[in-house]
Amino acid sequence: MEHVHILVKVKGIFEEGEQVLTAAFGKHADNLAAVEKAKAHFLRAEVHQRKHENDKVVQDLRTAIQLAPAQVSFQAELGVF
């Protein structure tokens, strides 16, 4: 997920980040720990936000919070959104 974080949050390369996330949610999803799945949902919410897909943003943020409730930043992002 660090690679996607760099693509999306640091470099702003949303298209490539979305491709990597698609792979993470596909064949690699079972291998990810809950906190990594939560990060993936959080990052995908960032991509959806960029595309103005607000319902998908909220859905991914809620899923991230369910997977990693201790990550306050996910809750804060949902509150701001």
N, C-alpha and C positions, 0 to 999 in steps of 0.2 A: 504494500500500500504506500510505502514511502515514495516509490517511483511516481505513482499517480498523484500523490500530494505535491511533489515538485512540479509535475506537469500542470496541474490545475491551479494550485494556490500560489506558487512562486512564479512560474513562467507564463501562466494564463493560456496554455495550449489545451483548450477544452476538447477539441476533436480527438486528439491522440489520447488524452486522459480517458475519454469516454470509451474508446476502443479497448484500452487496458482494463477498465472496469467491467466491460461486457465479458471479457475473458474471465475475470475474477468471479463474476456472478454465474458463469457457466460451469465449465469443467473443473475449476479450482475451488468452488464454493465450499465443498465438503471438507476441504483441507484447512480452511481458515478458522482461527479461533474466534470466539464471539466478539471480542474487542476489535479484531481486524475486520470482521463483517460489518461491525458498527461504523468503523472508519470508512469502509467502502460505501456504505449508504450515505454517510455524511458528505463524502466527496461527490457522489452522484447527485446529491441534492444541490451542490454548488453548480454542477453542469446544468441541471434542470433550471436553476435560477437564472443562469445566463441565457437560457432559451425561453425564459418567461413561462415555464410550465409549472405554475404555482401549485397545483394539486399534487403533482409528483414531488415537488420540493417538500411539502408538508408530510407526505407519506413516507419519504425516505428519512426525514428527520425523526419522525415518530418511531420508525423501525430502529434507527440508530440508538434512540433513547431506551427502547425496550431491551436491546442487546447489551448496552453498556450504560446503565442508569447512573453510574458514578461519574460519568463524563459530563460535568456541568456545562461545558462549552456547547454540547449538543442541545441541551435544554435552553441555554441562553440564545442560541441561534434561532430556535423555534419561536421563542418569545419575541425576538426582534422581528422575525418574519411575519 
